[in-house]
Amino acid sequence: MYFKKLTSVLLVVVLSTMSFAQDKGIQFEHNSTWNELLAKAKAQNKLIFVDAFTTWCGPCKWMAKNVFTNDTVADYYNRTFVCAKIDMEKGEGIELAKKYGVRNYPTLMYINADGELMHRTCGVNYNGPACRKFIQDGKDALDPDKQLAAFTKKFDSGKMEASAVPSYLYMLKNGCMNADAASAKYLGTQAEKDLSSRSNWTIIRDFVNDDGSKEFNYLVNNSEAFTKLYTKDSVETKISDVYKSALISKIRGNDDKGYETLKAKVNSLKNINGEKITSYSDMSLYKYKKNWAAYSPVAFAYIDRYANNDATLINSIAWTIYENVDEKAVLEKAAAFSKHSTELNDNYAFNDTYACLLYKSGKKEEAVKAAEHAIDLAKKSNEDYKSTQELLDKIKMLK
């Protein structure tokens, strides 16, 4: 009888332990309707935390495995919110995605009992001890001085201080919401003479991407003044990025006339390196049109003039030539550039590209050495080198 009682006690302890283990993590409401969640939030005077996910979303699965199971995270969220996990492509999730403008995953929302969005973040940026950032987002959702809804109300009323506008735009961006419309609305209220203020420069630098906008053209026409106030590199990078994007948009839209017109405009501008911008876009043009005879000389000239220390770009160009060009002289020149990229950064991927180009150029002994070195690097960094091993086998079969 004693042993029977002891066995029963042990069984209860084991089952309790198993139950605790199963309960580890955020306790999501999986089967409640949206109206039931709203009612529960109202009864408990809590916000609803919504993990807006899809079954195909890799980052969503990462969050579920690495963040939602964290003990400190779970303790805070289970105490503080009504927690719901909703597939945005099934059932009520489809309409909720439309209502709250959810287009990126995971989107993490904090919604009150009246269905009003109070705070929102997006994507995966929650690593670190005790997932502090994720917990802080939950705290921000409850803080009128930090929550998105309070910022939006102040911005819409026109009562937001200029210095706070960039913070609001970052909140929108971090929630995968449209910050462009808000930045355009705000900058539209600013006199030209005020566009170079620090807060307005921050907005232009991080949120203005339309090459036809008043703010961008003011920046271009007054680039020297902005350079004196801020840094030459930041001003030139901003102008370059916007024009590159605009030129590439013309390419993808097959707008050859618009491309040439914009290219001429960029080349005529003072105080910026227009040739650097348009040389880069010409590379993109020839790549898009698969005009490899034109692509190679432009790409090589771009590396020589502007990117001799950019190992990543050199590797990208070299790989493009490997995949699309058969002319031996071009392959050999690409191999020389590829070798330089490995000297700048001796990693697996760059050495793999170098080995491929040597192989395609017919340089067996050099290709073997490069492939073996790439494989050694892959082993050290625990990378998959199956394709390089297959390449090495092919190289060794060359006569």
C-alpha positions in Angstrom: 0.0 0.0 0.0 2.9 2.4 0.8 4.5 1.8 -2.5 1.1 2.4 -4.3 0.7 5.7 -2.5 4.3 6.7 -3.3 3.9 5.8 -6.9 0.7 7.9 -7.1 2.5 10.9 -5.6 5.4 10.6 -8.0 3.0 10.4 -10.9 1.3 13.6 -9.8 4.6 15.3 -9.5 5.7 14.1 -13.0 2.4 15.1 -14.6 2.6 18.5 -12.9 6.1 19.0 -14.1 5.1 18.0 -17.7 2.2 20.4 -17.5 4.5 23.2 -16.4 6.9 22.4 -19.3 4.1 22.5 -21.8 2.8 25.8 -20.4 6.2 27.4 -20.8 6.1 30.5 -23.0 3.4 33.1 -23.8 -0.1 31.6 -23.4 -1.8 32.6 -26.6 -5.6 32.5 -27.1 -5.8 30.3 -30.2 -9.5 29.6 -30.5 -11.2 32.8 -29.3 -13.0 35.0 -31.9 -11.9 38.6 -32.2 -15.1 39.8 -30.4 -14.3 37.4 -27.6 -10.8 38.7 -27.3 -12.1 42.3 -27.2 -14.5 41.4 -24.5 -11.8 39.6 -22.5 -9.5 42.6 -22.8 -12.3 44.9 -21.6 -13.2 42.7 -18.6 -9.5 42.5 -17.6 -8.7 46.1 -18.5 -5.8 45.0 -20.7 -4.5 45.5 -24.2 -4.6 42.6 -26.6 -1.1 41.6 -27.9 -1.5 40.2 -31.4 1.2 38.1 -33.1 0.1 38.6 -36.7 1.7 35.7 -38.5 1.5 33.4 -41.5 2.4 29.7 -41.7 5.1 30.4 -44.4 6.9 33.2 -42.5 10.4 32.1 -41.3 10.9 35.1 -39.0 7.5 34.3 -37.4 8.7 30.8 -36.6 12.0 32.2 -35.2 10.0 34.5 -32.9 7.8 31.6 -31.7 10.9 29.4 -30.9 13.3 32.0 -29.5 11.3 34.8 -28.0 7.8 33.8 -27.1 9.2 30.8 -25.1 11.6 33.0 -23.1 10.6 32.8 -19.4 11.0 36.5 -18.6 9.1 37.5 -21.8 6.3 35.0 -21.0 6.0 36.1 -17.4 5.6 39.8 -18.5 3.3 39.2 -21.4 1.0 36.7 -19.7 0.6 39.1 -16.7 0.1 42.2 -18.8 -1.8 41.4 -22.0 -4.5 39.2 -23.5 -2.2 37.4 -26.0 -3.5 36.2 -29.4 -1.8 34.4 -32.2 -3.7 35.0 -35.5 -2.9 33.7 -38.9 -3.5 36.7 -41.2 -4.3 34.4 -44.2 -7.1 32.4 -42.5 -10.5 33.0 -41.0 -10.9 36.4 -39.2 -7.2 37.1 -39.8 -7.9 38.0 -43.4 -10.2 40.9 -42.4 -8.0 41.9 -39.5 -5.0 42.2 -41.9 -7.0 44.5 -44.1 -8.3 46.6 -41.1 -4.9 47.1 -39.6 -2.9 47.2 -42.9 -0.8 44.2 -42.1 1.5 43.3 -45.1 4.7 42.3 -43.5 5.4 39.4 -41.1 5.6 39.1 -38.2 3.7 42.2 -37.3 3.2 42.6 -33.6 0.3 44.8 -32.5 -1.1 46.1 -29.2 -4.8 46.8 -29.5 -7.2 48.1 -26.9 -10.7 46.8 -26.0 -12.3 49.2 -28.5 -10.2 47.7 -31.3 -7.9 50.8 -31.6 -4.3 50.2 -32.4 -2.2 51.6 -29.6 1.3 50.4 -30.6 3.0 48.3 -33.3 6.3 46.8 -34.3 7.4 44.6 -37.1 10.0 42.1 -38.0 12.6 40.3 -35.9 14.9 42.4 -33.8 14.5 40.8 -30.4 17.7 39.0 -29.4 19.8 39.5 -26.3 19.5 38.7 -22.6 15.9 38.2 -21.5 14.7 39.6 -24.8 14.8 43.1 -23.3 13.8 44.9 -26.5 10.6 42.8 -26.8 9.6 43.5 -23.2 10.4 47.2 -23.7 8.0 47.3 -26.7 5.3 45.9 -24.4 6.0 48.6 -21.8 6.1 51.3 -24.5 2.6 50.1 -25.6 1.3 51.1 -22.2 3.2 54.4 -21.9 1.4 57.5 -23.3 4.7 59.2 -23.8 6.0 56.3 -25.9 3.1 54.5 -27.6 2.4 54.9 -31.3 -1.2 56.0 -30.8 -0.2 59.0 -28.6 2.4 60.1 -31.2 -0.1 59.7 -34.0 -2.7 61.8 -32.2 -0.2 64.6 -31.5 1.2 64.5 -35.1 -2.3 64.6 -36.6 -3.3 67.6 -34.4 -0.2 69.5 -35.6 1.0 69.9 -32.0 4.1 67.8 -32.3 7.4 69.4 -31.7 9.7 69.4 -34.7 12.4 67.5 -32.8 9.9 64.7 -32.1 8.8 64.2 -35.7 11.8 61.9 -36.7 11.0 59.7 -33.7 7.4 59.3 -34.9 8.5 58.5 -38.4 10.9 55.8 -37.1 8.0 54.3 -35.1 5.9 54.1 -38.3 8.8 52.6 -40.2 9.6 50.1 -37.4 5.9 49.0 -37.5 6.0 48.5 -41.3 3.6 51.4 -41.8 3.7 54.2 -44.3 6.2 56.8 -43.1 6.5 58.4 -46.5 3.1 60.0 -46.4 3.6 61.4 -42.9 7.1 62.8 -43.8 5.7 64.4 -46.9 2.9 65.9 -44.9 5.2 67.4 -42.3 7.9 68.7 -44.7 5.1 70.3 -46.7 4.6 72.7 -43.8 8.2 73.7 -43.7 9.7 76.8 -45.3 12.6 76.1 -47.6 15.0 78.1 -45.3 14.2 75.6 -42.5 14.8 72.4 -44.5 18.4 72.3 -43.4 17.6 72.2 -39.7 18.9 69.1 -38.0 15.5 67.5 -37.6 14.5 68.2 -41.1 17.8 66.9 -42.5 17.2 63.7 -40.5 13.8 63.3 -42.2 15.2 64.1 -45.6 18.1 61.7 -45.2 16.0 58.8 -43.9 12.6 59.2 -45.4 12.7 61.3 -48.6 13.2 59.1 -51.7 11.4 60.9 -54.5 13.9 62.6 -56.8 11.1 64.9 -58.0 10.2 66.2 -54.5 10.7 69.8 -53.4 12.8 68.7 -50.4 15.2 66.5 -52.4 15.8 69.1 -55.1 16.5 71.7 -52.4 19.1 69.3 -51.0 20.7 68.8 -54.4 20.7 72.6 -55.1 22.1 73.4 -51.7 24.4 70.4 -51.2 27.4 72.5 -50.2 25.5 74.2 -47.4 24.2 70.8 -46.1 27.8 69.4 -46.3 29.1 72.2 -44.1 26.3 71.6 -41.6 26.6 67.8 -41.6 29.0 65.5 -43.4 30.1 65.4 -47.0 29.7 61.6 -47.1 26.2 61.5 -45.7 25.0 64.2 -48.1 26.6 62.6 -51.2 25.4 59.2 -50.2 21.8 60.4 -49.9 21.8 62.1 -53.2 23.5 59.2 -54.9 21.1 56.6 -53.4 18.0 58.5 -54.5 19.2 59.0 -58.1 20.4 55.4 -58.3 16.9 54.3 -57.3 15.2 56.6 -59.7 17.5 55.5 -62.6 16.9 51.8 -61.8 13.2 52.5 -61.7 13.4 53.8 -65.2 15.3 50.7 -66.3 12.8 48.3 -64.8 10.0 50.3 -66.4 11.7 50.0 -69.8 11.6 53.8 -70.0 14.7 54.3 -72.1 13.9 57.9 -73.0 13.2 58.8 -69.3 16.4 57.0 -68.3 18.6 59.0 -70.8 16.9 62.2 -69.7 17.5 61.6 -66.0 21.0 60.4 -66.7 21.8 63.6 -68.6 20.4 65.6 -65.7 22.5 63.8 -63.1 25.7 64.2 -65.2 25.1 67.9 -65.5 24.8 68.5 -61.7 27.5 70.3 -59.8 28.8 69.4 -56.4 28.1 65.6 -56.8 29.8 62.9 -58.7 27.2 62.3 -61.4 29.5 60.1 -63.5 29.8 57.7 -60.5 26.0 57.5 -60.2 25.3 57.0 -63.9 28.2 54.5 -64.4 26.6 52.4 -61.7 23.2 52.7 -63.3 24.6 51.8 -66.7 25.9 48.6 -65.1 22.3 47.9 -63.9 20.9 48.8 -67.4 23.2 46.3 -69.2 22.6 43.6 -66.7 18.9 44.1 -66.9 19.0 43.9 -70.7 21.5 41.0 -70.6 23.9 43.0 -72.8 27.0 41.3 -71.5 29.3 42.7 -74.1 28.5 46.2 -72.8 28.2 45.2 -69.1 31.8 43.9 -68.7 33.8 47.0 -69.7 31.5 49.3 -67.8 31.7 47.1 -64.7 35.5 46.8 -64.8 35.8 50.6 -65.3 33.5 51.2 -62.3 35.6 49.0 -60.1 38.8 50.7 -61.2 37.5 54.2 -60.6 35.1 53.8 -57.6 35.0 50.4 -56.0 38.5 49.0 -55.8 38.1 48.4 -52.1 34.5 47.2 -52.1 35.0 43.4 -51.9 31.3 42.7 -51.9 30.6 44.6 -55.0 33.6 43.2 -56.8 32.5 39.7 -55.9 29.0 40.4 -57.2 30.3 41.7 -60.5 32.7 38.8 -60.9 30.0 36.2 -60.2 27.7 37.9 -62.7 30.4 37.6 -65.4 31.1 34.0 -64.4 27.4 33.1 -64.9 26.9 35.0 -68.2 30.2 35.5 -70.1 32.3 32.9 -72.0 34.9 35.2 -73.5 38.3 34.0 -72.0 39.9 37.5 -71.9 36.9 38.9 -69.9 36.8 35.8 -67.6 40.5 36.2 -66.9 40.1 39.9 -66.0 37.1 39.1 -63.8 39.3 36.4 -62.1 41.9 39.1 -61.4 39.4 41.3 -59.8 37.9 38.3 -57.9 41.4 37.5 -56.5 41.6 41.1 -55.3 38.3 40.7 -53.4 39.7 37.6 -51.6 42.7 39.7 -50.6 40.4 42.3 -49.2 38.2 39.7 -47.4 39.5 36.1 -47.4 36.1 34.4 -46.9 34.5 31.2 -48.4 32.1 32.9 -50.8 34.6 35.1 -52.5 37.1 32.3 -52.9 34.4 30.1 -54.3 33.8 32.8 -57.0 37.5 33.0 -57.7 37.7 29.2 -58.1 34.7 29.2 -60.5 36.3 31.9 -62.7 39.6 30.1 -62.8 37.8 26.9 -63.7 35.9 28.5 -66.5 39.1 30.2 -67.7 40.7 26.7 -68.0 43.4 27.3 -65.3 43.2 23.9 -63.6 46.0 24.1 -61.1 45.1 27.6 -59.8 41.4 26.6 -59.7 42.1 23.5 -57.6 44.1 25.6 -55.1 41.3 28.2 -54.9 38.6 25.6 -54.5 40.5 23.7 -51.8 41.1 27.0 -49.9 37.4 27.9 -50.2 36.4 24.5 -48.8 38.9 24.9 -45.9 37.4 28.3 -45.1 33.8 26.8 -45.3 34.7 24.1 -42.8 36.2 26.6 -40.4 33.0 28.8 -40.6 30.6 25.8 -40.7 29.2 26.7 -44.1 27.8 24.4 -46.7 30.4 23.8 -49.4 28.7 21.1 -51.4 28.7 23.1 -54.6 32.4 23.9 -54.3 33.2 20.2 -53.7 31.3 19.4 -56.9 33.3 22.1 -58.7 36.5 20.7 -57.4 35.6 17.3 -58.6 34.9 18.7 -62.1 38.2 20.7 -62.1 40.2 17.6 -61.3 38.6 15.9 -64.3 40.0 18.5 -66.7 42.9 17.4 -68.9 
